[in-house]
Amino acid sequence: ANPLIRNKDRLFIILYRLLNSDRPCYVHELEDILYVSRSSLYKDLKEVENWLSKMKIGLIINRKKGISLMTGEKRTRLALVKLLSEISLEFMTLYASDLQEYLLSTIIESSDHGQAARLILQKLERESGLIFEPEEVDRLRLNLLITFDRIRQGHTVSLTAEVLSRLQNTLWVKYLANCLTDIKHGFGIELSPNELYY
């Protein structure tokens, strides 16, 4: 194993690669990226599998078809938020990291997106009369950025007609509906009712 890449960093890299890609990855790719032996990689994959199982996501390892996930879009987004939050916490406590900057830059295409997400959250605070705690603002901002990035990549969620009906007249949906123009202007996407309600 490469002593320059800590075990935890390898796990973060593998998880991010699996969660943020449409195609399977292969053991030889990960060996090349991480500079580790096959036996070290399989130990890492066991830890990755444990992390994913807590998110109710399955890991499929097939020698011919590669390594992929068995999950839906909602769980993928939640796992990305959790992963990037863990990475952020890890690096804030240890050191500033190029890895963290790389991961965040793949989601935040520009500082304009980060600012647009902040403005949307501020608007939601004004309309709802709530004040979000700073940690909550960070988590919600990350959630918005991941959601909008996934939508741009063509990954959408779907809700049942029953769920859509129950959520249709809630206050939060109305607050978010008031932000649709800001979302379109700031991120270049239009939210479907499924995405808005989710």
C-alpha contacts under 8 A as a table, 3 or more apart, distances in Angstrom:
res1	aa1	res2	aa2	distance
1	A	5	I	7.99
1	A	34	L	7.92
1	A	35	Y	6.19
1	A	36	V	4.19
1	A	37	S	6.16
1	A	40	S	6.74
2	N	5	I	5.63
2	N	6	R	7.85
2	N	34	L	7.17
2	N	35	Y	5.58
2	N	36	V	6.04
3	P	6	R	6.57
5	I	9	D	6.17
5	I	10	R	6.51
5	I	34	L	7.34
6	R	9	D	5.17
6	R	10	R	6.35
7	N	10	R	5.14
7	N	11	L	6.37
7	N	44	D	7.53
8	K	11	L	5.07
8	K	12	F	6.27
9	D	12	F	4.98
9	D	13	I	6.16
10	R	13	I	5.09
10	R	14	I	6.15
10	R	34	L	6.75
10	R	44	D	7.42
11	L	14	I	5.19
11	L	15	L	6.00
11	L	44	D	6.31
11	L	45	L	7.79
11	L	47	E	7.42
11	L	48	V	6.21
12	F	15	L	5.19
12	F	16	Y	6.00
12	F	83	L	7.27
12	F	87	I	7.19
13	I	16	Y	5.20
13	I	17	R	6.06
14	I	17	R	5.12
14	I	18	L	6.18
14	I	30	L	7.56
14	I	48	V	7.49
15	L	18	L	5.20
15	L	19	L	5.99
15	L	48	V	6.59
15	L	83	L	7.77
16	Y	19	L	5.16
16	Y	20	N	5.78
16	Y	80	L	7.37
16	Y	83	L	7.57
17	R	20	N	5.50
17	R	21	S	6.05
17	R	25	C	7.84
18	L	21	S	5.74
18	L	24	P	7.27
18	L	25	C	7.20
18	L	67	I	7.91
18	L	68	S	6.55
18	L	69	L	6.94
19	L	69	L	7.66
19	L	76	T	6.27
19	L	79	A	7.67
19	L	80	L	6.76
20	N	80	L	7.91
21	S	24	P	7.44
23	R	68	S	7.47
24	P	65	K	7.26
24	P	66	G	5.39
24	P	67	I	5.18
24	P	68	S	4.81
25	C	29	E	6.76
25	C	30	L	7.53
25	C	66	G	5.45
25	C	67	I	5.21
25	C	68	S	6.82
26	Y	29	E	5.27
26	Y	30	L	6.57
26	Y	63	R	7.93
26	Y	65	K	7.91
26	Y	66	G	4.65
26	Y	67	I	5.87
27	V	30	L	5.23
27	V	31	E	6.14
27	V	38	R	7.53
27	V	41	L	7.74
27	V	66	G	7.14
27	V	67	I	7.51
28	H	31	E	4.97
28	H	32	D	6.22
29	E	32	D	5.19
29	E	33	I	6.20
30	L	33	I	5.01
30	L	34	L	5.79
30	L	35	Y	7.85
30	L	41	L	7.67
31	E	34	L	5.37
31	E	35	Y	5.35
31	E	36	V	5.25
31	E	37	S	6.44
31	E	38	R	6.75
31	E	41	L	7.01
32	D	35	Y	5.31
32	D	36	V	7.46
36	V	40	S	6.13
36	V	41	L	6.35
37	S	40	S	5.25
37	S	41	L	6.18
38	R	41	L	4.96
38	R	42	Y	6.21
39	S	42	Y	5.21
39	S	43	K	6.41
40	S	43	K	5.12
40	S	44	D	6.27
41	L	44	D	4.95
41	L	45	L	6.10
42	Y	45	L	4.86
42	Y	46	K	6.26
43	K	46	K	5.17
43	K	47	E	6.64
44	D	47	E	5.15
44	D	48	V	6.16
45	L	48	V	4.77
45	L	49	E	5.99
46	K	49	E	5.03
46	K	50	N	6.35
47	E	50	N	5.04
47	E	51	W	6.25
48	V	51	W	5.11
48	V	52	L	6.11
49	E	52	L	5.11
49	E	53	S	6.02
49	E	58	G	7.22
49	E	59	L	5.83
50	N	53	S	5.13
50	N	54	K	6.63
51	W	54	K	5.52
51	W	55	M	7.07
52	L	55	M	5.13
52	L	56	K	6.36
52	L	57	I	5.10
52	L	58	G	6.60
52	L	59	L	7.31
52	L	79	A	7.86
53	S	56	K	4.69
53	S	57	I	5.25
53	S	58	G	6.24
54	K	57	I	7.45
55	M	75	R	6.99
55	M	79	A	6.48
56	K	71	T	7.87
56	K	75	R	7.59
57	I	69	L	6.81
57	I	70	M	5.92
57	I	71	T	5.29
57	I	75	R	7.24
58	G	69	L	5.60
58	G	70	M	4.73
58	G	71	T	6.59
59	L	67	I	7.24
59	L	68	S	6.08
59	L	69	L	4.80
59	L	70	M	6.22
60	I	67	I	5.62
60	I	68	S	5.24
60	I	69	L	5.86
60	I	70	M	7.01
61	I	65	K	7.90
61	I	66	G	6.06
61	I	67	I	4.54
61	I	68	S	6.69
62	N	65	K	5.25
62	N	66	G	5.10
62	N	67	I	6.14
63	R	66	G	5.64
63	R	67	I	7.95
71	T	75	R	6.48
71	T	76	T	6.70
72	G	75	R	5.61
72	G	76	T	6.25
73	E	76	T	4.95
73	E	77	R	6.20
73	E	155	H	6.76
73	E	156	T	6.70
73	E	157	V	5.95
74	K	77	R	5.33
74	K	78	L	6.35
74	K	157	V	6.45
75	R	78	L	5.06
75	R	79	A	5.98
76	T	79	A	5.09
76	T	80	L	6.15
77	R	80	L	5.07
77	R	81	V	6.26
77	R	143	N	7.68
77	R	146	I	6.72
77	R	147	T	6.79
77	R	150	R	7.99
78	L	81	V	5.16
78	L	82	K	6.21
78	L	143	N	7.91
79	A	82	K	5.02
79	A	83	L	5.92
80	L	83	L	5.00
80	L	84	L	5.98
80	L	146	I	7.40
81	V	84	L	5.34
81	V	85	S	5.98
81	V	139	R	7.43
81	V	142	L	6.44
81	V	143	N	5.97
81	V	146	I	7.24
82	K	85	S	5.09
82	K	86	E	6.12
83	L	86	E	5.10
83	L	87	I	6.14
84	L	87	I	4.92
84	L	88	S	5.96
84	L	103	L	7.85
84	L	104	L	7.95
85	S	88	S	5.05
85	S	89	L	6.10
85	S	139	R	7.40
86	E	89	L	5.09
86	E	90	E	5.97
87	I	90	E	5.05
87	I	91	F	6.08
87	I	100	Q	6.71
88	S	91	F	5.30
88	S	92	M	5.92
88	S	100	Q	6.71
89	L	92	M	5.15
89	L	93	T	6.27
90	E	93	T	5.45
90	E	94	L	6.27
91	F	94	L	4.98
91	F	95	Y	5.15
91	F	96	A	5.84
91	F	97	S	6.31
91	F	100	Q	7.29
92	M	95	Y	6.00
92	M	96	A	6.57
96	A	100	Q	7.75
97	S	100	Q	5.28
97	S	101	E	6.52
98	D	101	E	5.06
98	D	102	Y	6.01
99	L	102	Y	5.01
99	L	103	L	6.12
100	Q	103	L	5.20
100	Q	104	L	6.11
101	E	104	L	5.23
101	E	105	S	5.88
102	Y	105	S	5.10
102	Y	106	T	6.38
103	L	106	T	5.39
103	L	107	I	6.96
104	L	107	I	5.29
104	L	108	I	5.89
105	S	108	I	4.92
105	S	109	E	5.91
105	S	110	S	7.54
106	T	109	E	6.32
107	I	145	L	6.44
107	I	146	I	6.32
107	I	149	D	6.05
108	I	111	S	6.79
108	I	113	H	5.94
108	I	114	G	6.35
108	I	145	L	6.65
108	I	149	D	7.98
109	E	113	H	6.69
110	S	113	H	5.52
110	S	114	G	7.08
111	S	114	G	5.10
111	S	115	Q	6.21
112	D	115	Q	5.04
112	D	116	A	5.93
112	D	186	G	7.38
113	H	116	A	4.92
113	H	117	A	6.13
113	H	145	L	7.51
113	H	186	G	6.38
113	H	187	F	6.56
114	G	117	A	5.24
114	G	118	R	6.39
114	G	141	R	7.61
114	G	145	L	7.46
115	Q	118	R	5.03
115	Q	119	L	6.25
116	A	119	L	5.11
116	A	120	I	6.26
116	A	182	D	7.66
116	A	183	I	7.71
116	A	186	G	5.44
116	A	187	F	7.74
117	A	120	I	5.15
117	A	121	L	6.33
117	A	141	R	5.75
117	A	144	L	6.64
117	A	145	L	6.99
117	A	186	G	7.98
118	R	121	L	5.16
118	R	122	Q	6.19
118	R	137	V	7.99
118	R	141	R	6.54
119	L	122	Q	5.00
119	L	123	K	6.14
120	I	123	K	5.08
120	I	124	L	6.24
120	I	179	C	6.55
120	I	182	D	7.00
120	I	183	I	7.63
121	L	124	L	4.98
121	L	125	E	6.20
121	L	137	V	7.35
121	L	140	L	7.81
121	L	141	R	7.39
122	Q	125	E	5.03
122	Q	126	R	6.30
123	K	126	R	5.11
123	K	127	E	6.16
123	K	179	C	7.65
124	L	127	E	5.18
124	L	128	S	5.89
124	L	175	Y	6.25
124	L	176	L	7.17
125	E	128	S	5.29
125	E	129	G	5.61
125	E	130	L	5.08
125	E	131	I	5.73
125	E	132	F	7.10
126	R	129	G	5.30
126	R	130	L	7.09
127	E	175	Y	6.48
128	S	172	W	7.91
128	S	175	Y	7.13
132	F	136	E	5.91
132	F	137	V	5.97
133	E	136	E	5.10
133	E	137	V	6.23
134	P	137	V	5.02
134	P	138	D	6.37
135	E	138	D	5.16
135	E	139	R	6.30
136	E	139	R	5.04
136	E	140	L	5.97
137	V	140	L	5.13
137	V	141	R	5.86
138	D	141	R	5.12
138	D	142	L	6.11
139	R	142	L	5.15
139	R	143	N	6.10
140	L	143	N	4.88
140	L	144	L	6.13
141	R	144	L	5.12
141	R	145	L	6.16
142	L	145	L	5.10
142	L	146	I	6.07
143	N	146	I	5.24
143	N	147	T	6.02
144	L	147	T	5.07
144	L	148	F	6.06
145	L	148	F	5.29
145	L	149	D	6.01
146	I	149	D	5.08
146	I	150	R	6.01
147	T	150	R	5.20
147	T	151	I	6.19
148	F	151	I	5.06
148	F	152	R	6.21
148	F	187	F	7.15
148	F	189	I	7.49
149	D	152	R	5.12
149	D	153	Q	6.36
150	R	153	Q	5.00
150	R	154	G	6.42
150	R	155	H	5.23
150	R	156	T	7.20
151	I	154	G	5.02
151	I	155	H	5.09
151	I	156	T	5.68
151	I	189	I	7.72
152	R	155	H	7.40
152	R	189	I	7.03
156	T	195	E	7.13
157	V	194	N	6.48
157	V	195	E	6.35
157	V	198	Y	7.66
158	S	194	N	5.51
158	S	195	E	7.52
159	L	163	V	6.19
159	L	164	L	6.36
159	L	194	N	5.86
159	L	198	Y	7.68
160	T	163	V	5.26
160	T	164	L	6.24
161	A	164	L	5.03
161	A	165	S	6.03
162	E	165	S	5.11
162	E	166	R	6.28
163	V	166	R	5.11
163	V	167	L	6.20
164	L	167	L	5.28
164	L	168	Q	5.85
164	L	193	P	7.96
164	L	194	N	7.22
164	L	197	Y	6.93
165	S	168	Q	5.22
166	R	169	N	7.30
166	R	170	T	7.91
167	L	170	T	5.46
167	L	173	V	7.12
167	L	197	Y	6.48
168	Q	173	V	6.83
168	Q	197	Y	7.41
169	N	173	V	6.90
169	N	174	K	7.20
170	T	173	V	5.50
170	T	174	K	6.61
171	L	174	K	5.06
171	L	175	Y	6.18
172	W	175	Y	4.91
172	W	176	L	6.06
173	V	176	L	5.06
173	V	177	A	5.92
173	V	196	L	6.95
173	V	197	Y	6.11
174	K	177	A	4.96
174	K	178	N	6.39
175	Y	178	N	5.31
175	Y	179	C	6.97
176	L	179	C	5.08
176	L	180	L	6.77
176	L	196	L	7.07
177	A	180	L	5.34
177	A	196	L	7.34
178	N	181	T	7.36
179	C	182	D	5.16
179	C	183	I	6.16
180	L	183	I	5.02
180	L	184	K	6.14
180	L	190	E	7.27
180	L	191	L	7.27
181	T	184	K	5.10
181	T	185	H	6.03
182	D	185	H	5.09
182	D	186	G	5.76
183	I	186	G	5.13
183	I	187	F	5.57
183	I	188	G	7.07
183	I	189	I	6.75
183	I	190	E	7.29
184	K	187	F	5.50
184	K	188	G	4.67
184	K	189	I	4.88
184	K	190	E	5.57
185	H	188	G	5.65
185	H	189	I	7.86
191	L	194	N	7.76
191	L	195	E	5.56
191	L	196	L	5.75
192	S	195	E	5.20
192	S	196	L	6.10
193	P	196	L	4.97
193	P	197	Y	5.99
194	N	197	Y	5.38
194	N	198	Y	6.00
195	E	198	Y	5.00
